[in-house]
Amino acid sequence: MTTNRLPIQRCRYCGSDDLGLGWQHGEGIVTFKKHGILGNRMRCLICRRCGAVLFQWVAEPHRFPPIR
């Protein structure tokens, strides 16, 4: 997902349009196996005024198997 396609343009909590992008590290990974060690880091859209996390997505969605 690129910054020009983000689903949110303004903070729903404080109304600011000053948004930033970040990564969640540590335990903040999503795996495609129940006990997998390899995972996909989460990207975060954050309001730079109030600090609210407005949206999250995985960095590499193509790595996940389709639902059958």
C-alpha positions in Angstrom: 0.0 0.0 0.0 1.4 3.3 -1.0 1.0 6.6 0.8 -1.2 8.0 -2.0 -3.7 5.1 -1.6 -4.1 5.2 2.2 -7.7 4.8 3.3 -7.5 7.5 5.9 -6.5 11.1 5.2 -7.4 12.7 8.6 -7.4 11.6 12.2 -10.8 10.7 13.4 -9.9 11.6 17.0 -8.4 15.1 16.8 -9.0 16.0 13.1 -5.4 16.5 12.2 -4.1 15.7 8.7 -0.5 15.4 9.9 -0.1 11.7 9.6 3.0 9.5 9.7 4.0 6.0 8.7 5.8 3.5 11.1 6.6 -0.1 11.6 5.6 -2.3 14.6 8.6 -4.4 15.8 9.2 -7.1 18.3 6.0 -9.2 18.9 4.1 -7.2 16.3 4.3 -9.7 13.4 1.6 -11.6 11.7 2.4 -15.2 10.6 0.7 -17.4 8.1 1.3 -20.6 10.2 0.0 -21.2 13.7 3.5 -21.5 15.3 5.5 -19.8 12.5 8.6 -17.9 13.4 8.8 -16.1 10.0 6.3 -13.4 9.8 5.2 -10.2 8.2 5.8 -6.9 10.0 2.9 -4.5 10.5 2.9 -1.1 9.0 1.0 1.6 10.9 -0.6 4.9 10.0 -0.2 7.2 13.0 -1.6 10.7 13.8 1.5 12.8 14.6 -0.6 15.2 16.7 -2.4 12.9 19.2 -0.5 9.6 18.6 -3.5 7.5 17.6 -2.9 4.4 15.5 -5.4 5.0 12.7 -4.8 2.0 10.4 -2.5 -1.1 10.2 -1.6 -3.5 7.4 1.0 -6.2 6.7 4.0 -5.2 4.6 3.9 -8.2 2.3 0.3 -9.5 1.9 1.2 -11.7 -1.1 3.0 -14.1 1.3 -0.3 -15.3 2.8 -2.1 -18.3 1.3 -5.6 -17.7 0.0 -8.6 -18.9 2.0 -10.0 -22.1 0.7 
